[in-house]
Amino acid sequence: MIEQILGKSNTHSLKLFSKDEVDWLEKRVFQRQTKKGKEYAVKCIVREKDIKLTPEEVVRQLYTHRLIEEYGYPISRLAFEFPVFFGRETKRADIVVRDKDDLNVPYIIVETKKPNAKDGREQLKSFTSIVYGNHFTTRE
């Protein structure tokens, strides 16, 4: 099903994730009927509700699984679409691991994009400028 969601030519782009991680998500995917037709969905491990599985959501669910299973962060510290404030402007981070002592403070910000997406670097740079005062590095 992941191939159908991403398109067969993009499945190689999940190389960041192991076969076991992709298999974990694959087992959780189901198809549901909506007013617009059939779509793939998954029960979100953070939001605890069924959500449409888009290419970007595939990456978000896989990375969240890794944060929990490999890095040991509890679900209670994870948030999706977490507001990050830039003076008067607010942006929403895809995944935030919140500070263990203050759940209102981001500890780690993860910006996800669908496989092969080229955009998003500027958004991630703007998030890092909050924390590091415009001093950041990016890796291709």
C-alpha positions as a Markdown table, in Angstrom:
| # | Residue | x | y | z |
|---|---|---|---|---|
| 1 | Met | 0.0 | 0.0 | 0.0 |
| 2 | Ile | 2.9 | 2.4 | 0.7 |
| 3 | Glu | 3.8 | 2.1 | -3.0 |
| 4 | Gln | 0.3 | 3.2 | -4.0 |
| 5 | Ile | 0.4 | 6.2 | -1.7 |
| 6 | Leu | 3.9 | 7.3 | -2.7 |
| 7 | Gly | 3.8 | 6.2 | -6.3 |
| 8 | Lys | 6.1 | 3.4 | -7.3 |
| 9 | Ser | 8.9 | 5.7 | -8.5 |
| 10 | Asn | 9.2 | 7.3 | -5.1 |
| 11 | Thr | 9.4 | 4.3 | -2.8 |
| 12 | His | 13.2 | 4.2 | -3.1 |
| 13 | Ser | 13.1 | 7.6 | -1.4 |
| 14 | Leu | 12.3 | 6.0 | 1.9 |
| 15 | Lys | 15.9 | 4.8 | 2.2 |
| 16 | Leu | 16.2 | 6.8 | 5.4 |
| 17 | Phe | 14.0 | 4.1 | 7.0 |
| 18 | Ser | 14.7 | 0.4 | 7.5 |
| 19 | Lys | 12.6 | -2.3 | 6.0 |
| 20 | Asp | 11.3 | -3.1 | 9.5 |
| 21 | Glu | 10.1 | 0.5 | 10.0 |
| 22 | Val | 8.4 | 0.6 | 6.6 |
| 23 | Asp | 6.8 | -2.9 | 7.3 |
| 24 | Trp | 5.6 | -1.5 | 10.7 |
| 25 | Leu | 3.7 | 1.2 | 9.0 |
| 26 | Glu | 2.5 | -1.0 | 6.1 |
| 27 | Lys | 0.8 | -3.3 | 8.7 |
| 28 | Arg | -1.1 | -0.3 | 10.1 |
| 29 | Val | -2.5 | 1.1 | 6.9 |
| 30 | Phe | -6.1 | 0.5 | 5.9 |
| 31 | Gln | -8.5 | 1.7 | 3.2 |
| 32 | Arg | -11.6 | 3.7 | 4.0 |
| 33 | Gln | -14.5 | 5.2 | 2.1 |
| 34 | Thr | -15.0 | 9.0 | 2.1 |
| 35 | Lys | -17.3 | 11.3 | 0.3 |
| 36 | Lys | -14.5 | 11.8 | -2.3 |
| 37 | Gly | -13.9 | 8.0 | -2.7 |
| 38 | Lys | -11.5 | 5.5 | -1.2 |
| 39 | Glu | -8.4 | 6.6 | 0.5 |
| 40 | Tyr | -5.6 | 5.1 | 2.6 |
| 41 | Ala | -5.5 | 5.9 | 6.3 |
| 42 | Val | -3.7 | 5.1 | 9.5 |
| 43 | Lys | -4.4 | 5.5 | 13.2 |
| 44 | Cys | -1.9 | 8.2 | 14.2 |
| 45 | Ile | 0.3 | 7.1 | 17.1 |
| 46 | Val | 0.3 | 10.7 | 18.5 |
| 47 | Arg | -3.1 | 12.0 | 17.7 |
| 48 | Glu | -4.8 | 8.7 | 18.4 |
| 49 | Lys | -7.3 | 9.1 | 15.5 |
| 50 | Asp | -7.6 | 7.9 | 12.0 |
| 51 | Ile | -6.0 | 10.2 | 9.4 |
| 52 | Lys | -5.5 | 10.3 | 5.7 |
| 53 | Leu | -2.2 | 8.8 | 4.7 |
| 54 | Thr | -0.5 | 11.3 | 2.3 |
| 55 | Pro | 3.2 | 11.0 | 1.2 |
| 56 | Glu | 4.2 | 13.5 | 3.8 |
| 57 | Glu | 2.2 | 11.7 | 6.5 |
| 58 | Val | 4.0 | 8.5 | 5.6 |
| 59 | Val | 7.3 | 10.2 | 6.5 |
| 60 | Arg | 5.9 | 11.8 | 9.7 |
| 61 | Gln | 4.5 | 8.5 | 11.0 |
| 62 | Leu | 7.8 | 6.6 | 10.2 |
| 63 | Tyr | 9.9 | 9.3 | 11.9 |
| 64 | Thr | 7.6 | 9.5 | 14.9 |
| 65 | His | 7.9 | 5.7 | 15.3 |
| 66 | Arg | 11.7 | 6.1 | 15.2 |
| 67 | Leu | 11.6 | 8.8 | 17.9 |
| 68 | Ile | 9.6 | 6.5 | 20.1 |
| 69 | Glu | 11.3 | 3.1 | 19.4 |
| 70 | Glu | 14.9 | 4.0 | 18.7 |
| 71 | Tyr | 15.4 | 7.2 | 20.6 |
| 72 | Gly | 13.1 | 6.4 | 23.5 |
| 73 | Tyr | 11.0 | 9.6 | 23.6 |
| 74 | Pro | 7.6 | 9.0 | 25.2 |
| 75 | Ile | 4.5 | 9.8 | 23.2 |
| 76 | Ser | 3.5 | 12.3 | 25.9 |
| 77 | Arg | 6.4 | 14.5 | 24.8 |
| 78 | Leu | 5.5 | 14.4 | 21.1 |
| 79 | Ala | 3.2 | 16.9 | 19.3 |
| 80 | Phe | 2.2 | 17.4 | 15.7 |
| 81 | Glu | 1.6 | 20.8 | 14.1 |
| 82 | Phe | 3.0 | 22.4 | 17.2 |
| 83 | Pro | 2.9 | 26.3 | 17.2 |
| 84 | Val | 6.3 | 28.0 | 17.1 |
| 85 | Phe | 6.3 | 31.7 | 17.5 |
| 86 | Phe | 8.3 | 34.2 | 15.5 |
| 87 | Gly | 7.4 | 37.6 | 17.1 |
| 88 | Arg | 3.9 | 38.2 | 15.7 |
| 89 | Glu | 4.0 | 35.3 | 13.3 |
| 90 | Thr | 3.2 | 31.7 | 14.2 |
| 91 | Lys | 4.3 | 28.7 | 12.2 |
| 92 | Arg | 3.5 | 25.1 | 12.9 |
| 93 | Ala | 6.2 | 22.4 | 13.2 |
| 94 | Asp | 5.4 | 19.0 | 11.8 |
| 95 | Ile | 6.8 | 17.1 | 14.8 |
| 96 | Val | 8.0 | 18.5 | 18.1 |
| 97 | Val | 9.6 | 16.7 | 20.9 |
| 98 | Arg | 8.7 | 18.9 | 23.8 |
| 99 | Asp | 11.0 | 19.7 | 26.8 |
| 100 | Lys | 10.6 | 17.2 | 29.6 |
| 101 | Asp | 10.2 | 19.9 | 32.2 |
| 102 | Asp | 8.0 | 22.3 | 30.2 |
| 103 | Leu | 5.8 | 20.8 | 27.5 |
| 104 | Asn | 5.2 | 24.2 | 26.1 |
| 105 | Val | 8.8 | 24.5 | 25.0 |
| 106 | Pro | 10.2 | 22.7 | 21.9 |
| 107 | Tyr | 13.2 | 20.5 | 22.6 |
| 108 | Ile | 13.5 | 19.0 | 19.0 |
| 109 | Ile | 11.8 | 20.3 | 15.9 |
| 110 | Val | 11.3 | 17.9 | 13.0 |
| 111 | Glu | 10.1 | 19.2 | 9.6 |
| 112 | Thr | 8.9 | 16.4 | 7.4 |
| 113 | Lys | 8.4 | 16.4 | 3.6 |
| 114 | Lys | 7.2 | 13.8 | 1.2 |
| 115 | Pro | 10.0 | 11.7 | -0.4 |
| 116 | Asn | 12.0 | 13.6 | -3.0 |
| 117 | Ala | 10.6 | 17.0 | -2.0 |
| 118 | Lys | 13.1 | 19.8 | -2.6 |
| 119 | Asp | 11.2 | 22.5 | -0.6 |
| 120 | Gly | 11.2 | 23.0 | 3.1 |
| 121 | Arg | 14.8 | 24.1 | 3.7 |
| 122 | Glu | 13.7 | 27.7 | 4.2 |
| 123 | Gln | 11.0 | 26.7 | 6.6 |
| 124 | Leu | 13.5 | 24.6 | 8.6 |
| 125 | Lys | 16.0 | 27.5 | 8.6 |
| 126 | Ser | 13.4 | 29.8 | 10.0 |
| 127 | Phe | 12.8 | 27.3 | 12.9 |
| 128 | Thr | 16.4 | 27.0 | 13.6 |
| 129 | Ser | 16.9 | 30.8 | 13.7 |
| 130 | Ile | 14.6 | 30.9 | 16.8 |
| 131 | Val | 16.9 | 28.6 | 18.7 |
| 132 | Tyr | 20.3 | 29.5 | 17.4 |
| 133 | Gly | 19.9 | 33.2 | 16.4 |
| 134 | Asn | 20.2 | 32.6 | 12.7 |
| 135 | His | 23.3 | 30.4 | 13.1 |
| 136 | Phe | 22.5 | 27.1 | 11.4 |
| 137 | Thr | 23.8 | 24.5 | 9.1 |
| 138 | Thr | 22.0 | 22.3 | 6.5 |
| 139 | Arg | 23.0 | 19.0 | 5.1 |
| 140 | Glu | 22.1 | 18.0 | 1.6 |
